[in-house]
Amino acid sequence: MLDLYDEKEIYSEENNGGYRISIVARLGGPGVTNIQYRIRISEPNNPDFPIDYVPTLAGFEQLGTLLVSLGELAKKSRYIETPEQADAWARVLYPSLIHVIAEKLRKEGIGQDKQGTAG
C-alpha cells in the first residue's frame, strides 16, 4: 500500500555548498495516475522545504541530452583568461552548438584512442 506521497529517490548529489539535487520518482498520491519524475533541489539552510520541478517528457529528454554533452565538454578543463575568450565562449554556449562540439570531441577522442593503441 502506498503512503500519501510515496517517493523513490533515483539519484542525488550534494555540492560543496551543501545544496542537493536529486531525481525523484513520485509513485503515488493525490492526482497521481502514473509515475511522476521530479528534479528536486534542496538548500543547506532549509532542507525540509525542497523545490520540486516536474518537467515534461520532452524537457527531461532535452535536459538529459544537454547534460551528456556538457559532461563531454567538461572533461577537459577550460580556463577563461581574457574578456575576448569569455565573449567567444558566450557565443557558443547554446544547446545546439554544445551538442555539435561534444560530438566532435567524442569523435576526436575515439580517433586518438585508436591511434594510441595502433602500432
C-alpha positions as CSV (number, residue, x, y, z in Angstrom):
1,M,0.0,0.0,0.0
2,L,1.3,3.4,-1.0
3,D,1.7,6.2,1.5
4,L,0.1,9.6,0.7
5,Y,3.3,10.7,-1.2
6,D,5.3,7.5,-1.8
7,E,8.6,8.5,-3.4
8,K,11.8,6.8,-4.6
9,E,15.0,8.9,-4.9
10,I,16.7,7.7,-8.1
11,Y,19.8,9.9,-8.0
12,S,21.2,12.6,-5.7
13,E,24.3,14.7,-5.3
14,E,25.3,17.3,-2.8
15,N,27.8,20.0,-3.7
16,N,30.4,21.6,-1.5
17,G,28.0,24.4,-0.6
18,G,25.5,21.9,0.9
19,Y,23.0,22.2,-1.9
20,R,21.5,18.9,-3.0
21,I,20.0,18.0,-6.4
22,S,18.1,14.8,-6.9
23,I,15.8,13.0,-9.2
24,V,12.8,11.6,-7.5
25,A,10.0,9.3,-8.8
26,R,6.7,10.0,-7.1
27,L,4.9,6.7,-7.1
28,G,1.5,7.7,-5.6
29,G,-0.5,10.4,-4.0
30,P,-3.5,12.6,-4.8
31,G,-3.9,13.1,-8.5
32,V,-1.0,10.7,-9.4
33,T,-2.2,8.2,-12.1
34,N,1.3,7.5,-13.5
35,I,4.8,7.8,-12.1
36,Q,5.9,11.4,-11.9
37,Y,9.6,12.2,-12.3
38,R,10.9,15.3,-10.5
39,I,14.0,17.3,-10.2
40,R,14.4,18.3,-6.6
41,I,16.7,21.0,-5.2
42,S,17.3,21.4,-1.5
43,E,19.1,24.3,0.2
44,P,21.5,23.6,3.1
45,N,19.7,26.1,5.3
46,N,16.2,24.8,4.5
47,P,16.5,21.0,3.6
48,D,12.9,20.3,4.8
49,F,11.4,22.5,2.1
50,P,12.9,21.5,-1.2
51,I,11.9,22.9,-4.6
52,D,10.4,20.3,-7.0
53,Y,10.3,20.8,-10.7
54,V,8.3,18.4,-12.9
55,P,9.5,18.8,-16.5
56,T,7.6,17.5,-19.5
57,L,8.9,14.3,-21.1
58,A,10.4,16.4,-23.8
59,G,12.1,18.6,-21.2
60,F,13.6,15.6,-19.4
61,E,15.0,14.3,-22.7
62,Q,16.4,17.7,-23.7
63,L,17.9,18.2,-20.3
64,G,19.4,14.7,-20.3
65,T,20.9,15.1,-23.7
66,L,22.3,18.5,-22.8
67,L,23.9,17.2,-19.6
68,V,25.6,14.4,-21.5
69,S,27.0,16.9,-24.0
70,L,28.1,19.3,-21.2
71,G,29.8,16.3,-19.5
72,E,31.8,15.7,-22.6
73,L,32.8,19.4,-22.8
74,A,33.7,19.5,-19.1
75,K,36.1,16.5,-19.3
76,K,38.9,19.0,-20.3
77,S,39.5,22.0,-18.1
78,R,39.0,25.2,-19.9
79,Y,40.2,28.5,-18.4
80,I,38.9,32.0,-19.3
81,E,41.8,34.4,-19.1
82,T,40.6,37.4,-21.2
83,P,37.3,39.1,-21.9
84,E,37.6,38.1,-25.5
85,Q,37.8,34.4,-24.5
86,A,34.7,34.9,-22.3
87,D,32.9,36.5,-25.3
88,A,33.9,33.7,-27.6
89,W,32.5,31.0,-25.2
90,A,29.4,33.0,-24.6
91,R,28.7,32.9,-28.3
92,V,28.9,29.1,-28.5
93,L,27.2,28.1,-25.2
94,Y,23.9,27.2,-26.7
95,P,22.4,23.7,-26.6
96,S,22.6,23.1,-30.4
97,L,26.3,24.2,-30.5
98,I,27.2,22.4,-27.3
99,H,25.9,19.1,-28.9
100,V,28.0,19.7,-32.0
101,I,31.1,20.5,-30.0
102,A,30.6,17.5,-27.8
103,E,30.1,15.2,-30.8
104,K,33.3,16.5,-32.3
105,L,35.2,15.9,-29.1
106,R,33.8,12.3,-28.8
107,K,34.9,11.6,-32.4
108,E,38.4,13.1,-31.7
109,G,38.7,11.0,-28.5
110,I,37.8,7.8,-30.4
111,G,40.4,8.7,-33.1
112,Q,43.1,9.4,-30.5
113,D,42.3,6.1,-28.7
114,K,42.7,4.1,-32.0
115,Q,45.9,6.0,-32.9
116,G,47.3,5.4,-29.4
117,T,46.7,1.6,-29.5
118,A,47.8,1.0,-33.0
119,G,51.3,0.0,-33.9
